[in-house]
Amino acid sequence: MVDNVPFPSGCYNSTVVDSYVLDNALVQDTFLLHRSASSVSGQLHLTSTCLSVVGTYVSQGAVIVGCGTITCSGPEVTYGNGTVLKVGVEIGGREIAMFADMPFHLAAIVGESRGNAAELKAYEDLVRTYAKSVRCDGFNVIARQAKVLRCPKIRDVFVGDGGVVEDSVVSNSTILSTPAEFSSIVGFSQVHSSILQWNAHVDGGSSVERSFLCDCSHVERHGMVMDSLLGTSSLYGANVGSNHTLKAPDQELWPGEGVFYGLSVSIKYPSNFTNAAYSVIATGVSTLPQKLDMPFALVNIPGHNIPELSPAINEIYPGYDT
């Protein structure tokens, strides 16, 4: 199925080199490239313009249509696993090596606890072992029922069951997905050296680089996420940051689980919303540097002026219910 339109399985008008294409998969109008020997598994109908096969494992029911090049760099590819996230302050100090199954609370502990060198080394060794274990002998993996449509360039990727990649450029990345909780990269977006967990979505021309998107997170509307850990149920697309250009880049933001940042929000650093889970920062609000410890709160502009207080101080409704 392509856009809910049924198509017969097989390879049509494509160059397929040293890849595996399983039963009921469709490869059409696509140039897959990069290895030497070729093999084909399952019952396929090959047209005269399909050469043989290149560095990609296409599982049962997967669809690749209208793409440019889909290539793999070699047997050392880890699909973004082991990439070090330089989260927090730009001067460094909170580096987190990521892996696809990483729980958010573990990443938070690694980012916060920097004093125990032995524990940090043990964690880094664990990630290196994990990264080696996920290598697939130099193949991209397009899993069951996954769809890769009209993408100009795909390189070194793992796309999980039911995952969707449309009109986008993706490299050195893992997209965890199931048919019930599918993940997607669509809308002319770019994702590089990143990991998306289940039900994570990138769309609207957004850019994600060296980042980890936990399950149910969302980047949209030309959002740009770099060297970041986006927690569960987070949505990014606002104006968040940052210091005055004359200051050192030594401050940071801890956004908090499920915190919603409205359009044109400006968050001044340093800020910590980890104890304000599922709060809402209303449209157009500017917040001062602070730590907020009120979950399910609405942060808004002041409803009225109090002479003794600065008008820059926000009004907070704890336990806000729409």
N, C-alpha and C positions, 0 to 999 in steps of 0.2 A: 504494500500500500504506500503510495506517495500522495500526500495531501488528500487522503481518503479516496484516492482513485486506484483501483487494482491494476497491477502490471504483472505480466508473467515473469517468473524468475529466469536468471541466466546472465550472460555477459554479452553486452551489445555495444559496438562502436567504442571500444575501450582498449587501452594497452595495459595488460595485466602481467606482471613479471614476478616470478618467485613468490607467489602468495597462495593462500588457501581460501577457496570459496566453497562454502558448504551448501547443503540442500536448501532450496527455496530462497536463496539469497539473490539479490539483484544488483548488478554492476552495469551502469549504463552511462555513456557519454562522459567517461572519466579516464584520466591518465594516472595509473598507479605505477610507481617506479621504485626501483633501487636494488635489487639483488640479482643473482645470476640464474641458479637452477629454478625450475618451476614444477609445480604439482597442482593438480585439481582434484578435489574431493566432492563426491555427490554427482547427481545427474544434472548436467548443465547443457544448454544449447549455446554454442559459440558461433558468432558470426564471423565473416571473413576479416573484419577489421579488428578483432580481438586477438592479440598476440599470445601470450601464454601467461604468466602471472608475476608482482613485485613488492615484497616486504610487508604484506598486510594479511591478517587473518580475519576473514569475513564470516561470521557465524551464521547459523540457521536463521532465516527470516530477516537478516539485516539488509539494508538498502543503502547503496551509494550511487547517487545520480548527479550528473552535471558538475562534477568537481574538476579542479585543475590537477595538481600533483598531490599524491598521498604517499609520503616516503618515510623511511625509517633510517636512522643514522647508523645503526649497527647493534651488535649483541650487548653492548654496555648500557643501552637505554633503560631508564628506570621510571619513565613517565612522570617526572617531577618529584618522585619520592627521594628524600635525602636533601632536597633543596633547602637552604638555610634562609629563614625569614629574618630580616633585620628589623624587627618590630620596635615600636616605641621611639625613643629619641634617635635623631639622625646620627649622633656621635657614637652610637653603638652601645652594647652592654646587655641587650635582651635577645640575643640570637636564639632562634628556635628552629631546629631541623625538623621538617615535617614528613609525615607518612600518611597514607590514604586513610587508615583506620584510626587516626589519632583522635582521642576524645578531647573536647574543648577544655575540660577541667585540667587534664594533664598538660596541655599547652600553656594554660594560665600558670600552673605551678612552675613549669620550666622558665617561663618569662619572669616570674616574680622572685624565685629563689635562685639567686646567683652566688651565694656564699659557699656552697658545698661543692667543691671541685670534683670530688669523687663521684657524687651522684650525677653531675652534669656529664662527666665522661662516660658513665654507665649508660646514660640515656643516648648519647651520641653513638656509642657502640651498638645499641639496640637498633637505632634507626639505620645505621649502615648495614646491619644484618638483614633488616626488613627490605631495604632497597635492593640488595643483591638477590633476595628470594623472589622478587616480582619481575625479574628480567624474563623476557619471552623470546630469547634467541634472536633478537633483532627484528621483531615484527610489531607493527601496529596491531591493536586488537579492536575490532568492531564487533561487539557482542550481540547476542540474540535480540532481534527486533529493533536494534538501534538504527537510526537514520542519519546519514551524512549527505546533505543536499546542497548543491550549488556553492561549495566552499572552494575558494581559489587555491588554498594551500593548507594541508594538514600534515603534520610531521611529529613522529614520536608520541603517539597518543594511545590511551586506553579509554574506550567509550563503553560503559557498562550496559547491561540489558535495558532496552527501551530508551536509551539516551538519544537526545536530538541535538544535532549540530547543523545549523542552516546559515548560509550566506556569511560565514565567519572564518577567521584565521586562527588556528589553534596549533600550539607546539609544546612538546615536552610537558604534557599535562595528563592527569587522570580525572575521569568523569565517572564517579560512582552513581549507579542508577539501577532502578528496578521498574518493571512496567507499572507498578502501583505508585511508586515514588520516583518518577523519572526526573532527570536533570536535563538542562538544556543550555545551549549557547547559540543565540540567534540574533537577527537584526544587525548584521554587519559589525559584530563585536570582535574583539581580539583577546585571546587568553594565552598566556605564555608562562611556562614554568610554574604552574599552579595546580591545585587540587580542588575539585568540587565534590562535596559529599552528596548524599541522596537528597533529591528534591531541591537542589540549588539551581538558580537560574541567573544567566547573564544575558541581557538584551539591550535594545535601544542604542546601539553603537557604543557600548561601554568597553572599557579596557581594564584587564586584570593581569597583573604581572607579579610573579613571585609572591603569591598569596594563597591563603587557605580559606575556603568558603565552607563553613560547617553546614550541616543539614538544614534545609528550609531557609537558607539565606538567599538574598536577591540583590543583584546590582543592575541598575536600569538608568535610562535617560542620560546617556553619555557619561555615566559615572566612571571615575578612575580610581582603581584600588591597586596600590603598590606596596610590597613588603608589609602586608597586613594579615591579621587573623580575624576573619569576620565570623562572629559567633552565631549560634543557633537562632533562627527566626529573625535575623537582622536584615534590614533593607537599606541599601545605600544609593543615594542619588542627590544628596543635598550638598550645600557648601559648608564643609566642616573644617575648621582651622583658621588661621594658624598664627604663629608669632609674627611680630613686626620684623621686617627684613633686617633691622639693625641689631637684633638680638641673636644670641647664639642658639643653634638648633638643639637645645637641651631639655625640651619639654615634650609632653606626650598626652594622648587621649586614650582612656579606657572606656569604650562606648557602652558596654553593658548588654546583657542578653535581652533581645527583643525590644530595645529602645528604638522608638520611631522618631526620626529627625525630619521635620516638615521642610517644604521647599524654602530655599533662601535662608535656612538656618545658619547662624555663625557661632561656632563653639570656640571660645578662647581657651588657650592652653595655659597651664595644665588643668585637665578635667578628668574626673573619675566617676562613672555612672554604673559601676559593677554592682552596686547595692541598690540600684534603681531600676530593676528589671521590668520590662514591658511598660515603661513610662513613655509619654508622648511629649515631644518638644514642638510647640505649635509653629505654624508658618511665620517666617520673618523674625523669629526670636533670636536675640543675641544674648549669650550667657557669659557671665564673668567666670574667671578661673575658680573652680570649686569641686567639692566632693558631695554628691547627692546620695542620701541614704533613705530615699522614700520610693519604694516600688509602686508601680501602677499609678504614677503621679502625672498630672498635666502641668507642664512648665509653659507659662504664657507671659505676655507683657503685662505690666501692672494695670489693674482695672481702675485705679485712682491713685493720685499722688499723695504721698505722706511727706510732709516737709522735713522730717528728721531723717529720711532715707534717700539715698541716691536713686534717681529714676532708672538707673541701669540695673537695679536689683529686680529679679524676676518674681512673678507671683506663682506660687506652687499650690496645686490642689492635690493633696495626697489621697490615694485610693480613688482616683477619678474614674467615673463610670459614664460612658456615653449613653 
